[in-house]
């Protein structure tokens, strides 16, 4: 289950049954950047709202590795882990990393909130999903831009940086 930021019916059901549980709370996924591949390849541009929003993005491989570890070790039951990458970046900083990895400038075009909402509507997102996503980026929770060392504590190595992630996925943007 993807954690939504608040306890929901699945968490309530697990608690009601008295089952062992561990909650992983990854913040913004680095893989969200893959939504930019077409515009980066075709135009050298990324269009997003809220360019100043800061985020301690986490790589999906780190999320998976932490999940595997917590499922196969006994000492994680009853714990909640907020998971982030090792750095806080805003949109211009993310695009500087991407530009460096691709060895070409990627421009940023900041969308208005209404433009972002309309783009999501055109893509078929529900109003609830639109409100959640746009609301998160407009006013992210403190956990979203506060670096944690959860990945390192559980895996014994630091979380991947956005630069490492971009280099691993650079071909998707070419």
C-alpha positions as CSV (number, residue, x, y, z in Angstrom):
1,X,0.0,0.0,0.0
2,X,1.3,3.5,-0.8
3,X,1.2,5.6,2.3
4,X,-1.0,8.7,1.8
5,X,0.2,10.8,4.7
6,X,-2.5,9.8,7.1
7,X,-3.7,6.5,8.6
8,X,-6.4,5.0,6.5
9,X,-8.7,1.9,6.4
10,X,-5.8,-0.6,5.9
11,X,-3.9,0.7,8.8
12,X,-7.1,0.7,10.9
13,X,-7.8,-3.0,9.9
14,X,-4.3,-4.1,10.7
15,X,-4.4,-2.4,14.1
16,X,-7.9,-3.9,14.9
17,X,-6.6,-7.4,14.2
18,X,-3.5,-7.0,16.3
19,X,-1.2,-8.0,13.5
20,X,2.5,-7.1,13.4
21,X,3.1,-4.0,11.2
22,X,5.8,-1.7,10.0
23,X,5.0,1.6,8.3
24,X,7.3,2.9,5.6
25,X,6.7,6.6,4.8
26,X,8.7,7.5,1.7
27,X,8.5,11.1,0.7
28,X,8.6,12.2,-3.0
29,X,9.8,9.5,-5.3
30,X,12.8,10.3,-7.6
31,X,11.0,8.3,-10.2
32,X,8.4,11.0,-10.5
33,X,11.0,12.8,-12.6
34,X,10.3,10.2,-15.3
35,X,7.1,12.1,-16.1
36,X,9.5,14.7,-17.7
37,X,11.1,12.3,-20.2
38,X,9.1,13.3,-23.3
39,X,9.4,17.1,-22.7
40,X,13.1,16.8,-21.9
41,X,13.8,14.7,-25.0
42,X,11.6,16.7,-27.3
43,X,11.9,20.3,-26.1
44,X,14.6,20.4,-23.4
45,X,12.1,21.7,-20.9
46,X,10.3,20.7,-17.7
47,X,6.9,22.2,-16.9
48,X,5.8,22.0,-13.3
49,X,4.1,24.2,-10.6
50,X,5.7,25.3,-7.4
51,X,9.3,25.6,-8.5
52,X,10.5,26.7,-5.1
53,X,9.0,23.7,-3.3
54,X,11.9,21.8,-1.6
55,X,12.0,18.1,-1.4
56,X,14.2,15.4,0.0
57,X,13.4,12.9,-2.8
58,X,14.1,9.2,-2.4
59,X,14.9,6.6,-5.0
60,X,12.6,3.7,-5.6
61,X,15.5,1.2,-5.3
62,X,16.2,2.5,-1.8
63,X,12.5,2.2,-0.9
64,X,12.4,-1.4,-2.2
65,X,15.6,-2.3,-0.3
66,X,14.3,-0.9,2.9
67,X,11.0,-2.7,2.4
68,X,12.8,-6.0,1.8
69,X,14.9,-5.6,4.8
70,X,12.0,-4.7,7.1
71,X,10.0,-7.7,5.8
72,X,12.8,-10.2,6.4
73,X,14.1,-9.0,9.8
74,X,12.2,-9.2,13.1
75,X,13.2,-6.0,14.8
76,X,11.1,-3.6,12.7
77,X,7.6,-4.6,13.9
78,X,5.6,-1.7,15.3
79,X,7.9,0.9,13.9
80,X,7.3,3.8,11.5
81,X,10.0,4.9,9.2
82,X,10.0,8.3,7.4
83,X,12.2,7.8,4.4
84,X,14.0,10.5,2.3
85,X,17.0,10.9,0.1
86,X,20.1,12.5,1.5
87,X,19.5,16.1,0.1
88,X,16.9,18.8,-0.2
89,X,16.4,20.2,-3.7
90,X,14.0,22.7,-5.3
91,X,13.1,22.4,-9.0
92,X,15.9,24.6,-10.4
93,X,18.4,22.4,-8.4
94,X,16.8,19.2,-9.7
95,X,17.1,20.5,-13.3
96,X,20.7,21.6,-12.8
97,X,21.4,18.0,-11.8
98,X,19.5,16.7,-14.9
99,X,21.2,19.2,-17.2
100,X,24.6,18.1,-15.9
101,X,24.0,14.4,-16.4
102,X,22.6,15.0,-19.9
103,X,25.3,17.6,-20.8
104,X,22.7,20.1,-22.1
105,X,20.6,22.8,-20.5
106,X,17.1,21.8,-19.4
107,X,14.8,24.8,-19.0
108,X,12.1,25.2,-16.3
109,X,8.7,26.6,-17.1
110,X,6.7,27.2,-14.0
111,X,3.0,26.3,-14.3
112,X,0.3,28.1,-12.4
113,X,-1.7,25.9,-10.0
114,X,-4.7,26.0,-12.4
115,X,-2.5,24.9,-15.3
116,X,-1.2,22.0,-13.2
117,X,-4.7,21.0,-12.2
118,X,-5.9,21.2,-15.9
119,X,-2.9,19.0,-17.0
120,X,-3.9,16.4,-14.4
121,X,-7.6,16.5,-15.5
122,X,-6.5,16.0,-19.1
123,X,-4.5,13.0,-18.0
124,X,-7.6,11.5,-16.4
125,X,-6.8,12.1,-12.7
126,X,-9.7,12.2,-10.3
127,X,-10.5,15.4,-8.5
128,X,-9.4,13.8,-5.2
129,X,-6.0,12.8,-6.7
130,X,-5.6,16.3,-8.2
131,X,-6.4,18.0,-4.9
132,X,-4.0,15.7,-3.0
133,X,-1.0,16.0,-5.4
134,X,-1.4,19.8,-6.0
135,X,-2.0,20.4,-2.3
136,X,1.1,18.4,-1.4
137,X,3.4,20.4,-3.7
138,X,1.8,23.7,-2.7
139,X,2.4,23.1,1.0
140,X,4.4,19.9,1.6
141,X,4.6,18.5,5.1
142,X,7.8,19.1,7.0
143,X,8.8,15.5,6.5
144,X,9.0,16.1,2.8
145,X,12.0,18.5,3.1
146,X,13.6,17.2,6.3
147,X,16.4,14.7,5.5
148,X,16.3,11.5,7.5
149,X,19.0,8.8,7.8
150,X,16.5,5.9,7.7
151,X,18.0,4.3,4.6
152,X,21.5,4.3,6.1
153,X,20.3,3.0,9.5
154,X,18.4,0.1,7.9
155,X,20.7,-0.7,5.0
156,X,24.1,0.3,6.4
157,X,24.7,2.6,3.4
158,X,23.6,6.1,2.5
159,X,20.5,6.7,0.4
160,X,21.2,7.5,-3.3
161,X,21.5,11.1,-4.3
162,X,19.3,12.5,-7.1
163,X,22.5,12.8,-9.2
164,X,23.1,9.1,-8.8
165,X,19.5,8.3,-9.7
166,X,19.6,10.6,-12.8
167,X,22.8,9.0,-14.0
168,X,21.2,5.5,-13.6
169,X,18.2,6.7,-15.6
170,X,19.8,9.2,-18.0
171,X,18.9,7.1,-21.1
172,X,15.2,7.6,-20.4
173,X,15.7,11.4,-20.9
174,X,17.8,11.1,-24.1
